[in-house]
Amino acid sequence: MKRMLIWLVGLGGLALAQDGLYKLRVSEWRCAPSASGVVVAQGTVVNQSGRTLNNLRVNLRVVDSQVRVVNGVPNRKVYGTNSAPIALRTLPSGAQSRFEVQVKPIRSQGVRCQIWFRSSDMLQIPTLVPGQ
């Protein structure tokens, strides 16, 4: 019975992953340090999943400007990270929402921002982010 449940959960996750390449699309965003040294990322995300997504969070990581990959960044190249909920708690298919997340990195010169989205249902949601 336990194996059957694990198999069904895995099959359900695979079916969700096959819905399309990207579930979310960032239509516009910017990331910049403020006068106080806090890095702020803000923009708009669009749900392309074909279903309502709940409790989405935007994640921000400030990394060395030479780092180009999102996953697999060495710890010594990460200067700060944080997450925040998007403006809408429930995001229907086709809807868009504003987001903003802030972090005070240990370094703010020669850095770049990386963002991604997750929810309590999915670890990381495939997202098309322009310029990343």
N, C-alpha and C positions, 0 to 999 in steps of 0.2 A: 504494500500500500504506500509506504514511504517513497519507494522508488518511482511509483506511478505519479505521485504528487510532484516530485522533483522533475520528472520528465515533462509533465503538463506545464509547470511553471517555466521551464526552459523553452518549450514549444511556444508558449504565449509570448515570451520575450523575443524569440526569433520572429514571430509574426509581426510584433510591433516594429521591429527593426526593418522589416521588409516593406513597410508602408511607403517609403520614399527615401531618397538619399538624405535630404535635410528636413527636419521637423520644424525648425525655427529659422528665421532669416532676420538678420539685423539690417534694418533699412537705412539707418544712419547712426553714427556714434562718434564720440570724441573722448579723448582722455588727455588730461593736462594737469600739471601741478598748480596748486593755488599759492598765494603769497605766504601762507603759513606752512608750506611744505607738504600739505596733504595732496595726494593724487586723486582726482575725481574722474570717473568714467561715467558718461551718461549718453543715452540714446533711446532708440525705439526698436522693439523686437516684434516680429509678426509670427503668429502661429500658423504653420503650414502643414500640420500633422493630420488634419482631417477629423480631429476630435478635440474636445475640450481638455486643456491641461490645467492642473491645479498646483498651487503652491510653488510656482517657479521662483528660482533664485538666480541672480546674476553673480558670477564669480569674477573677481579681478585679481590678476597677478602682475606685479611690477617686476620685470626682469631686465637683465643686461641688454643693451640695444643690439648686441650681436646675436642674441638668441632668436631663432626663427620658429622653432617647433613649440607646440602647446604642451604635449606630453613629453616626458623624459628630460625635463630641464634639471640640471644639477643644482643641488641646494645652494651652493656658493654663488649661483647666478640669480637667485630669487631674493629680491630686496623687500618685498612686502606682499601680503595677500589678505583678501577679505571677501565677504559675500553679503548680499542684501536681497530682500524680496523685491520683485518688480512691483510696479504701481497697482496692477490688478491681481487680486488673489486667484481669480478664475479667468482663464484666457480661452474663449471659444475659438474654434477653427476659423481662420481668416481674420481674426481680430488682432489688434496691435496694442502695445502697452509701452509706456515710458519706463526707463530704469535708471537708477543712479546708485553707484557704490563708491565708497571712499576708503583709502588706506594711507597711513603715514609710513612710507618706506624708509629704510635705513639709508637709502641713497636715492637722490632724485635727478641727478645729472647722468646723461648717457644711458637712459633707460627707455623701455618701451612697455606698452600695456598689452596684456592678453586677457580676453574675456571668454567665458563660456557659460552655459546655463545648465541647471539641474533642478530636479524636483524630488519630492519624497518617494515618488513612484519609480523614477529612473535615475541612475547615477549621473550620467552626463547625457544631454540631449544633443544629437547632431545639429549643428548650427552653422549656417553660412554667415561669416563675418567678413565684410569687405576690409581690405587693407591688413589682414592678419595672416 
